[in-house]
Amino acid sequence: MKSPKKEKVTSSEPTKSELEILQVLWQFGPSTARFVNDHLNKEKREVIYMSTLKLMQIMVEKSFLNKDESQLRHVYTAAIDEDKTKGVMLDKVVDTLFNGSASSLMMQLLGNNKQLSAEEVEEFRSLIAKMDQK
């Protein structure tokens, strides 16, 4: 008897571990699970290859990743857009922590949390000037 086909699971946003994998793929483009795992071990934290591979397979089921099986080594690509994903996640942070107030978020960022470089301050000024022109 055949087992029923698994339906694709959809989730609105990736978990922290899934986001780490997506960030590698967004930065470096199509990559093998081995490359992603090695990068995570070097840049983030120590992870076991089989755990990374399994999570990436789950992410394919969730439609977060695409997998090219045309070669011996499977190559994964991000199936979700970086800017859109970050926007959705940031909107959730603004709604949850700042009662929907983007200005409260900006005040927190510009306040005493972190020291901004002169370049970052200039970027903020430029963004505000662009907003004023609209």
C-alpha positions, 0 to 999 in steps of 0.5 A: 500500500502506498503511503499518502504524499506529504503536503507542503507545509507553509509557515509565515516566517522562518525560525531562528535556525532557518533564518541563519541558513537563509542568510547564508544562501542570500549572501552566497547564492546557490549552495550545497548543504555542506557549504552552508554547514561549514559557513555556520560553523565558522561564522555562527556556532557549531552545528552538526552536518546532518542537522543542517541537512535535515533542516534544509530538507524541512525548509524545502517542504516548507517552500523556504528553499528550492533544491536542484537534484540534477547533479550528484551534489544537491544545490539549494537556493532561497525560495523566499525573498530576503527583503520581503522576509525581513520586512514581514519579520520587522513588522511583527517586531514593531507590532509586538514590541513597539505597539505598531509604532515605527517611530518608537523603534527608531527612537530605541535604535537611535537611543542608548542601545548602540553607538552609530557610526558617522556613516550610519547617521548620514544614512539615516539623515539621507533616508529622512530627507528622502521621506520629506521629499515625498 
